Each structure stands twice: as structure tokens, then as C-alpha cells.
Amino acid sequence: MECPIQHFLTCLIGSPAGVAYILTEEANVRDIAIIQAALLHDTVEDTDTTLEEIEANFGAHVASIVAEVTDDKSLPYEERKRLQVCFMLVLNTCVCRLIQLFVCVHMVHQRSVSCIFI
């Protein structure tokens, strides 16, 4: 059963806070760059903010993590999802932090569907 705090974060605050919550509370991630990227992961897709602005404010490392989990909205939906699958298939152990972030992003998106029915 989902805890009330996580449900609140997922439903009312949204995906970025939900991803950060899962990373810190469920996966025990303490890497600040990963947590920052979790909070910023939808910024490029959902606002006019650019990766260059993220880099200027949070550094190249955080911007590179955000870039890895950002969909190219100029591509059709099916192609974006195909690329996500390809991305997961070619990952290796040196990017395990990206895997944690990527998995948490999709966990929050799946959990948020339940908000509609509660």
C-alpha cells in the first residue's frame, strides 16, 4: 500500500517530487546530482527552459542527467517510446544512477494513474 505522503506528492505536486521521493525514501539515493535531476526531469519537456539554462544553474553533470531522461517532443510519441526502450537496452553499470532515475520516473507516472480513481 502506498504511503499517504508519497500519494500526496505524486498526485498533487506531480512527477518530479514523486520521483525525488522514491529515490530518497524508497531507493535510499543520496547523490545530490541525481536528486536535482529528478526534480528537474520534466522541465525541458514541459517548459521553455533549455538544457543550457539547467547547465548554467545546476552544472554540466546535472544537465547531462536531465538530458538522458528528456523526451524529444519533436518526435512522434511511438518513436519517443521506442527510443526509451533502446536506451534501457544499451545501458551499462557505469550509468546505474541514470537507471535509478529512469525507473523512478516511470514508477511515478504509473502510480499517478491511480490518482484519477481515488
Secondary structure as GFF3:
##gff-version 3
##sequence-region A 1 118
A	DSSP	alpha_helix	4	8	.	.	.	ID=ss1
A	DSSP	pi_helix	9	13	.	.	.	ID=ss2
A	DSSP	alpha_helix	15	21	.	.	.	ID=ss3
A	DSSP	pi_helix	22	26	.	.	.	ID=ss4
A	DSSP	alpha_helix	32	40	.	.	.	ID=ss5
A	DSSP	alpha_helix	43	46	.	.	.	ID=ss6
A	DSSP	alpha_helix	51	58	.	.	.	ID=ss7
A	DSSP	alpha_helix	60	68	.	.	.	ID=ss8
A	DSSP	alpha_helix	77	90	.	.	.	ID=ss9
A	DSSP	three_ten_helix	93	95	.	.	.	ID=ss10
A	DSSP	alpha_helix	96	112	.	.	.	ID=ss11
A	DSSP	three_ten_helix	113	117	.	.	.	ID=ss12
###
